[in-house]
Amino acid sequence: MGHNNPGRARREIARDNERLSKMTPEERQRERDAEELYHVKATARNDAYRSFSAEEIAIYEKVKDALYAAEDRASNAWNWDKQFGGTGKQNPWRKEE
């Protein structure tokens, strides 16, 4: 709950509690296992990142920035197309081909 809204937090907690109360013990265990696996993977990913050399970190950051920029451009182009229809040349987010 990454927000500062107590009412929303209470509603989310109530919704989660209701969802958990309807689960069977096996489903609850699967949910816990999935959460644990997520944390183990995140820890392994962080450990791997920390073991990179300075050169590898620089390359990783460059690639990550390029991917974010490409994803942002694609998202903007998609939203433009959705709002105005079609993939016309007037779309400022599409590169000239």
C-alpha positions in Angstrom: 0.0 0.0 0.0 2.2 2.8 -1.2 -0.1 5.6 -0.6 -0.9 7.9 2.3 -4.7 7.5 2.4 -6.0 5.8 5.6 -9.5 5.2 4.2 -8.2 3.5 1.1 -5.8 1.5 3.1 -8.6 0.2 5.4 -10.7 -0.7 2.3 -7.8 -2.6 0.8 -7.1 -4.4 4.0 -10.8 -5.3 4.3 -10.9 -6.5 0.7 -7.7 -8.6 1.2 -9.1 -10.1 4.4 -12.4 -11.0 2.7 -10.5 -12.6 -0.2 -8.3 -14.6 2.2 -11.3 -15.7 4.2 -12.8 -17.3 1.1 -9.6 -19.2 0.3 -9.0 -22.8 1.1 -5.9 -23.6 3.2 -4.2 -24.9 0.1 -4.9 -21.7 -1.8 -3.6 -19.6 1.1 -0.4 -21.8 1.2 0.1 -21.3 -2.6 -0.3 -17.5 -2.1 2.3 -17.5 0.7 4.7 -19.7 -1.4 4.3 -17.3 -4.4 5.0 -14.3 -2.1 8.1 -16.0 -0.7 9.3 -16.9 -4.2 8.9 -13.3 -5.2 11.0 -12.1 -2.3 13.7 -14.8 -2.9 13.9 -13.8 -6.6 14.1 -10.1 -5.7 16.9 -10.8 -3.2 18.8 -12.9 -5.8 18.4 -10.1 -8.3 19.7 -7.5 -5.9 22.7 -9.7 -4.9 23.5 -10.2 -8.6 23.4 -6.4 -9.2 25.6 -5.7 -6.3 28.2 -8.2 -7.7 28.5 -6.3 -11.0 31.7 -4.4 -11.7 31.4 -0.6 -12.3 31.6 -1.1 -16.1 28.8 -3.7 -16.0 26.6 -1.4 -13.9 27.1 1.4 -16.4 26.1 -0.9 -19.3 23.1 -2.1 -17.3 22.0 1.4 -16.6 22.4 2.5 -20.2 20.3 -0.5 -21.4 17.7 0.1 -18.7 17.4 3.8 -19.7 17.1 2.9 -23.4 14.4 0.3 -22.6 12.4 2.8 -20.5 12.7 5.5 -23.2 11.5 3.0 -25.9 8.6 1.8 -23.7 7.6 5.4 -22.9 7.6 6.3 -26.6 5.6 3.3 -27.5 3.1 4.0 -24.7 2.7 7.6 -25.8 2.2 6.5 -29.5 -0.4 4.0 -28.5 -2.3 6.5 -26.4 -2.2 9.0 -29.2 -3.5 6.4 -31.6 -6.2 5.4 -29.2 -7.3 9.0 -28.6 -7.2 10.3 -32.2 -7.5 7.1 -34.1 -5.2 5.6 -36.7 -1.4 5.7 -37.0 -1.2 8.9 -39.0 2.0 10.8 -39.7 0.8 13.6 -37.4 1.5 11.5 -34.3 4.5 13.2 -32.7 5.5 10.1 -30.9 6.1 8.0 -34.0 9.5 8.2 -35.6 9.7 9.1 -39.3 10.1 6.1 -41.4 
